[in-house]
Amino acid sequence: MKKFPNAFVILIAVIIFAWILTYFIPQGSYERIVDEVTGTTKVLDNSYQTVDAENLSALDLIVAIPRGLIGRADAIVLILLIGGCFYVIEKTGALNQGLVKLVNVLEGKETMALIIVSALYTAAGVSIGMQEEVIAMIPILLLFGKSLGYNTFTIILMSYGSTVIGSSFSPSNPFAVMIAQKEAGLPLLSGSEFRLVVLLVAFVVWTLYVIRYANKNRIEKIKMPSAHESMTTRSKIILLLLCGTFGGVIYGLLYLDWGFNEMSASFFALGIVAGLIGKLGVNKTGESYIAGFKEMVFASIILGLANSISLILKEGMIMDTIVYGLFGPLKYLSPSVSAVFMMVSHSLLHFPVPSYSGQAVLTMPILVPLSDLIGLSRQTCVLAYQYGAVMADMIVPTNGALMAVLALCKIPYNKWFTFAIKPTLLILLIGAIALVIAVAIGYQ
């Protein structure tokens, strides 16, 4: 078999395919209005109608690629600066010394390490919907995981996979459930008790699956490059600053309305300070930053290319048609069946709409009136969205964060899909059961 296309080739192919679809799928649009109070754009229910618009040209197709990159500029800068920051810290020796210390502490407790890392990344998904931030941490995670005897698939599952679990089942993910609740006219953070119970079930099942796979697929432990070195005072200071920066960033995201730019600035400053404390000097710190950028460029390009797909579908006037085709038939189903099919439809829609926050804004104004019509509570409607859309981040090739992680791990997408589809379907089954229970108990 010939070598499977890499992430760059796959996304370029999908962009071209999306452009071709604009010539075959009927063009249509929902009517939208701007909320004068919040400034957000809302979709009017039952306003879909076909339109006769000009097809996108070949030039539009090509231009969509740089525009897609520009559209994710803030996330791309974040990846570059975090990557550069970690590279600088690595050059100081602090990172390796810290990891050696951690590996020594966890000697013989590898399963506990896996549980702790999975719990931390799940918590990051629950609180801030972390995904893109994982990209820059992959080189360190690979070093850490392999020093404990875990293969690359295990490392992705316990890090990126756990963030997806946390983001999907979170009662408070600001980019998913809170946006969806706002669009659905629900009090923010309402219905959290049920979500927390399902989150706990999903996390336990996920962690047990990861442990089982990890223990059956152990590899020979790779010795850390600085295993003979003891931790210096400078290294301790740098690692404390690293922990403090993470804590400050999480606080800023939760309470200060921070975005990617504030996060980028925090890690940029950390890298500079760490380089100077680590005696790299001004020039060596700058050179290390540049080397870190180089390591992250491919992953950053992948993230931007994924954004071009959405641009093509929206400007080709077929995005709304896809939404109408996926969710229109649900009005003829019973509430329980409709809830499950709504989740499945959200997973399918996440292929052309890889931003789950954008998916919430696009679909909730359409689905909320539909839910009211068929007797499905709005809270359950939001559940179907967050379980279906966010969990799809495990497998959809249009998700730039996933493809960037795979690129850094040198795993072809076809191998990842074959591997990840089973645990993804397992967790989606938990989501489907939770939806049926939600309908049965009248979850509000």
Stockholm file with secondary structure:
# STOCKHOLM 1.0

chainA/1-444         MKKFPNAFVILIAVIIFAWILTYFIPQGSYERIVDEVTGTTKVLDNSYQTVDAENLSALDLIVAIPRGLIGRADAIVLILLIGGCFYVIEKTGALNQGLVKLVNVLEGKETMALIIVSALYTAAGVSIGMQEEVIAMIPILLLFGKSLGYNTFTIILMSYGSTVIGSSFSPSNPFAVMIAQKEAGLPLLSGSEFRLVVLLVAFVVWTLYVIRYANKNRIEKIKMPSAHESMTTRSKIILLLLCGTFGGVIYGLLYLDWGFNEMSASFFALGIVAGLIGKLGVNKTGESYIAGFKEMVFASIILGLANSISLILKEGMIMDTIVYGLFGPLKYLSPSVSAVFMMVSHSLLHFPVPSYSGQAVLTMPILVPLSDLIGLSRQTCVLAYQYGAVMADMIVPTNGALMAVLALCKIPYNKWFTFAIKPTLLILLIGAIALVIAVAIGYQ
#=GR chainA/1-444 SS CCCCCCHHHHHHHHHHHHHHHTTTSCCEECCEEECTTTCCEEECTTCCEECCCCCCCHHHHHHHHHHHHHHTHHHHHHHHHHHHHHHHHHHHTHHHHHHHHHHHHTTTCHHHHHHHHHHHHHHHHHHHCCSHHHHHHHHHHHHHHHHTTCCHHHHHIIIIIHHHHHHHHCSCCTTTHHHHHHHTTCCTTTTHHHHHHHHHHHHHHHHHHHHHHHHHTCCCCCCCTTTTCCCCHHHHHHHHHHHHHHHHHHHHHHHSCCCHHHHHHHHHHHHHHHHHHTTCHHHHHHHHHHHHHHHHHHHHHHHHHHHHHHHHHHHTTCHHHHHHHHHGGGGGSCHHHHHHHHHHHHHHHTTTCCCHHHHHHHHHHHHHHHHHHHTCCHHHHHHHHIIIIIHGGGTCTTCHHHHHHHHHHTCCHHHHHHHHHHHHHHHHHHHHHHHHHHHHTTCC
#=GC SS_cons         CCCCCCHHHHHHHHHHHHHHHTTTSCCEECCEEECTTTCCEEECTTCCEECCCCCCCHHHHHHHHHHHHHHTHHHHHHHHHHHHHHHHHHHHTHHHHHHHHHHHHTTTCHHHHHHHHHHHHHHHHHHHCCSHHHHHHHHHHHHHHHHTTCCHHHHHIIIIIHHHHHHHHCSCCTTTHHHHHHHTTCCTTTTHHHHHHHHHHHHHHHHHHHHHHHHHTCCCCCCCTTTTCCCCHHHHHHHHHHHHHHHHHHHHHHHSCCCHHHHHHHHHHHHHHHHHHTTCHHHHHHHHHHHHHHHHHHHHHHHHHHHHHHHHHHHTTCHHHHHHHHHGGGGGSCHHHHHHHHHHHHHHHTTTCCCHHHHHHHHHHHHHHHHHHHTCCHHHHHHHHIIIIIHGGGTCTTCHHHHHHHHHHTCCHHHHHHHHHHHHHHHHHHHHHHHHHHHHTTCC
//
